Amino acid sequence: MSPGKTANAGAVRTAATVRTQRESRGLRALRLVASLILLVAATVFVPPVRHTILRSLGRVLVTTDPVQPADVGVMTESGDGGEIEVSQLYHQGVFPRVLVLAPAPTAVDAEYARLGARRVDLVLTTLRQLGVPDSAVIRLDAGEGGTTDSALALVRWVREHSGRVLVVVEPTHARRYRRTLRRIWPDGMASPVVTVPRITLFHVEDWWRSRRTLRDGLFELQKLAWDYVTHPRPGR
């Protein structure tokens, strides 16, 4: 077979392999969607099992590692009790420093600054009012502030400041954030500890009873399902 034909045959095989992989991924996504539809149907039409299924879904989202001493405590987002948890752990001596992963300033923020409007940083202000001194807080630019951006920012920081890390994250985001961190965490470093606030709006036992927590829970379930489809292996 001539070199040209061999190259063409190789290209065809590569294209076929890519197409097969995409189709396989698409099938997994369709199966997942079908399973979710069946699950929703069960919760609607079979009242006796509704609460059991919803509690199980809540446990799928929420995961927490045992709290242990760390060199730095990390906050990924504001709200839902995160500042309270971080401040309490700081005062208990679990970690001596707090790393706040903050979204980078946007064009809107720049315009506020140009107009002379000083916008208060809610996280830093709240931590200060809860007794965490400014000298113990490090603010780190985390890109757009999403899961991937903040996880990458944390990994970059850890590479330069090795040590044990404890991350406080919202309950609905906990499992997906831990999976993301474990996929990209540097080799040879202690695995990050991921925990959730003890004072929070989202509770596994009744998260579907509030419109806000129901919305947050369903939204994160979709994102977690897609994470499992695109990354079947969570890493270490």
Secondary structure as the mmCIF struct_conf table of DSSP 4:
data_model
#
loop_
_struct_conf.conf_type_id
_struct_conf.id
_struct_conf.beg_label_comp_id
_struct_conf.beg_label_asym_id
_struct_conf.beg_label_seq_id
_struct_conf.end_label_comp_id
_struct_conf.end_label_asym_id
_struct_conf.end_label_seq_id
HELX_RH_AL_P HELX_RH_AL_P1 PRO A 3 PHE A 45
HELX_RH_AL_P HELX_RH_AL_P2 PRO A 47 LEU A 61
HELX_LH_PP_P HELX_LH_PP_P1 ASP A 65 VAL A 67
BEND BEND1 ASP A 71 ASP A 71
STRN STRN1 VAL A 72 MET A 75
BEND BEND2 GLU A 77 GLU A 77
BEND BEND3 GLY A 79 GLY A 79
TURN_TY1_P TURN_TY1_P1 ASP A 80 GLY A 81
HELX_RH_AL_P HELX_RH_AL_P3 GLY A 82 HIS A 91
TURN_TY1_P TURN_TY1_P2 GLN A 92 GLY A 93
BEND BEND4 VAL A 94 VAL A 94
BEND BEND5 PRO A 96 PRO A 96
STRN STRN2 VAL A 98 ALA A 102
HELX_LH_PP_P HELX_LH_PP_P2 PRO A 103 PRO A 105
HELX_RH_AL_P HELX_RH_AL_P4 ALA A 107 ARG A 114
TURN_TY1_P TURN_TY1_P3 LEU A 115 GLY A 116
HELX_RH_AL_P HELX_RH_AL_P5 LEU A 122 GLN A 129
TURN_TY1_P TURN_TY1_P4 LEU A 130 GLY A 131
HELX_RH_3T_P HELX_RH_3T_P1 ASP A 134 ALA A 136
STRN STRN3 VAL A 137 ASP A 141
TURN_TY1_P TURN_TY1_P5 GLY A 143 GLU A 144
BEND BEND6 GLY A 146 GLY A 146
HELX_RH_AL_P HELX_RH_AL_P6 THR A 147 GLU A 160
BEND BEND7 HIS A 161 HIS A 161
BEND BEND8 GLY A 163 GLY A 163
STRN STRN4 VAL A 165 VAL A 168
HELX_RH_3T_P HELX_RH_3T_P2 PRO A 171 HIS A 173
HELX_RH_AL_P HELX_RH_AL_P7 ALA A 174 ILE A 184
HELX_LH_PP_P HELX_LH_PP_P3 TRP A 185 PRO A 186
TURN_TY1_P TURN_TY1_P6 ASP A 187 GLY A 188
BEND BEND9 MET A 189 MET A 189
HELX_LH_PP_P HELX_LH_PP_P4 ALA A 190 PRO A 192
STRN STRN5 VAL A 193 THR A 195
BEND BEND10 ARG A 198 ILE A 199
BEND BEND11 LEU A 201 LEU A 201
TURN_TY1_P TURN_TY1_P7 VAL A 204 ASP A 206
HELX_RH_3T_P HELX_RH_3T_P3 TRP A 207 ARG A 209
BEND BEND12 SER A 210 SER A 210
HELX_RH_AL_P HELX_RH_AL_P8 ARG A 211 THR A 230
BEND BEND13 PRO A 232 ARG A 233
#
